Amino acid sequence: MRVGAVVVAVLMAGAGSAHGTAGTDNGGVTASTRESGYTMRTDARFAPADALVPSAALTYDPELVPAGAWIEVAQDSAPNGATAVKLRVRGMKPGHDYGVHVHRKPCGTDPTAAGGHYQNKPSDNPADANPDNEVWLDFTADRSGSGAAVARHDWNFRRGEASSVIVHSQPGNHGTRVGCFTVPFGWAAGTA
Ligand SMILES: [Cu+2]
């Protein structure tokens, strides 16, 4: 149902040159690169890295990110680069405060595989690890374990340099990596 609804939304947005539509066993991906920008949504259910059926979403801590919990990430980038990244989750630990960021590399069995945070202006200064220079999607799970967050910036990702969303055990810049979702973030046509 959700996939169908989003496909409609993409078509209504005028996806004249859509070239990326693929489904997986664990959810799906809908992506559209247009002259006017980029839209994408993808969802999956978390599974352990050693699960028989692999998932694009990995849990490293089944207490905070239970196997079977659901995650959805969407991106909407306008031609001028303005980008919204949206997160929705279900089945997380009720009442818990999570930290979430866009990271640079795809998820792996090793939680560190996803590398560091994507930064608009790459920097070694800890002060630049902030929600203006990075994409933060921190959320608090409600009583049913659902949560949502949106991050808006006037910039878009550089090609191939944003590849995952990491869920951390605490909000902000602290906390261990408890889950990871490999996401096909895109860049607007005309940007580097
Ligand atoms: Cu992070």
Boltz pocket constraint, residues with backbone or C-beta under 6 A from the ligand:
constraints:
  - pocket:
      binder: B
      contacts: [[A, 100], [A, 101], [A, 102], [A, 103], [A, 117], [A, 166], [A, 168]]
      max_distance: 6.0
